[in-house]
Amino acid sequence: MLIISRRFFSPALSFKKEISMKILIISDIHANYPALEAVLKDVGRYDKIFFLGDVVDYGPNPKKCLNFVMNNADYYVRGNHDNALGYDTDCNSMNSFRKYSIQTRKWHKTLLNNNEIKFLRSMPKIEKLHLDNNSFLLTHASPDGDISKYLDQNEIGKELKEPYSDFVMVGHTHIQYKTSVGKTLIVNPGSVGLARDGAQACYSVYENGTIFLYRIEYDVQKTISDLMQSPLPEEIKKGLINVLLNH
């Protein structure tokens, strides 16, 4: 279901355990700093940040976005694009996006220093943690640690394995949703920088045991302006602009 309101809330999918921590959950920034800035302004105060992978490729601001994750994310996992840039390998992206990822990755690699690339390599594929009497599993694409599988909300529950976490956080599809499987709440915050279900910046918040989904407008023209000033081929720039505008 396309979520067109700024806040989407479903009481049936919340698991309340008397907690007060506010966690910002973001994924798939894809080097889009104006979108990230808009999310940070919109969310206001938060206690922790979960980042679910893919900070690089596609957008014009890899260094700013990566440094934000390095300096601010409390828990994070590696995405397929982070892995591809860090290890100079293929990202196994969708065929329709492959040429964009290849071209932008070549450019991004020239903008990042050795420490930043080492950080991409060091990101774990799965993070398991406990906060305020709740268990969390963070992963980019699949609960089994695969960083390239494309699983929709009807498929991902089949990947869950015991012991089950209270919350499973995933990204990768750039489609925002939350769904329950047994006592586990699975959350995809959507993409901050390159949503595939609208042209807004998407994120989610965990607060008082409930997950809220948000999508907000951001200055996409600033992202486009930065992209147009890049050394990327004109064909790639035009294609990425269409993706940003969700055309």
Buried (B, 14 or more C-beta within 10 A) or exposed (E): EEBEEEEBEEEEBBBEEEBEBBBBBBBBBBBBBBBBBBBBEBBEEBBBBBBBBBBBBBBBBBBBBBBBBBEEBBBBBBBBBBBBBBEEEBBBBEEEBEBBBBBBBEBBBEBBEEEBBEBBEEBBBBBEBEBBEBBBBBBBBBBEBBBBBEBEBEEBBEBBEEEBBBBBBBBBBBBBBBBBBEEBBBBBBBBBBBBBBBBBBBBBBBBBBBBBBBBBEBEBEBBBEBBBEBEBEEEBBEBBBEBBEEE
